[in-house]
């Protein structure tokens, strides 16, 4: 089966997932934040609300919570939110906000 647009039966192929992740990390090195979320996660909502309120530019990736293929890069941490700030992975909503608050004046 050949993937169409990176998707096979509605699920992104791993190759497309890897490519999208690499692009996201590169964007974060240029000042944008990348955040992996799930729509019903209150912790992910806390992070995106913080960034919206403070005008921090970000790219949001919605995670398929059944299989979590988007989180392939995170070996030990399989929860959302996971953020990339300046190319580095940050786990947990409180840690993400702490890093963003510390760096918001110099980053954005």
N, C-alpha and C positions, 0 to 999 in steps of 0.2 A: 504494500500500500504506500503510495506516494503522498507525503504531506502537502496540503494546499495552504499556502500562506503560513507555513510553520505549524499547522494544526492537523492532527489525525483524529477524526471523529470527535471534534470539539475539544481535544486536549492538545496542548502545545507539545511538539516533539522536543526531545531533550536537546537536540542541536539548536533549535530555535530558542529554547529556554536559556542555554548557555550563552548564546550570542546576545540575547537581550540583557542578561545579567552583566556581561562584559561592557556593553554600551552604557548601562546604568552606572557602573563603577567609574567609568571614564568621565561621565557627566559630573559626578560628585567631586572629582578632582578639580573641576572648573568652578566650584562654588554652589552647585545645586545639590540638594539632599535627595537621596533615593530611599524610599521606605516601602517595605513589604507589609501589607495589611490584609485584613479580612473584614468585610462590611459589618459584621455583628460584634466585632471585638471592641470592648470599651477602652482597652489600652491603646489600640491602634487609633481609635477616634480621638483619644486624649492627645496623641502626638500630632495628628493631622490638624486638629483644632488649634493647638499651640502654634504650629507653623502658619496656618491661615491668619490667625490673630496678629502675629508678628510680621507678616508679609515675607516669610521665608520661602523662596522658590523650591519646589520639590516635585519629584516624579513618584507617583504611587503605583505599585504593582500589587494587584489583587491575587492572593494565594488561594489555590484550590486546597481547601482544608482536609479533603479526604485523602489525597495522595501526597500533597505538599511538594510537587516536583520543582516549584519555583525556589524552594529552600535547599536545593541540592548542595549548595556551597557551604552550608552551615552544618558541620558534622555533629556537634553536640547540642545545639540549640535549635529546636524545631517549633518555636512559638512565634507569634506575631505580637507586636511589631519588631521587625529587624530593620535597622537603618544603616545607610552608608553615608558617612560624613567625611569629607576630604579623602575619600577612597578607603576609609577604614570602617569595618563592621562594628556597629554598636547594638547591643541587645538590651531589651527591657525598656519600657516607656519612661520610667524615671531617669534612667541613665541617658537615654536619648535627649530628653528635655534638658537635663543638666548640662550636657555637652553643647547643645544648641544655645542655651542661655549664656553660657560662658563665652562662646565664640560668635554670637550673633552680630556684635558690632564690628568685628574684624572680618567676618566671612561674607556678609551680604550687603 
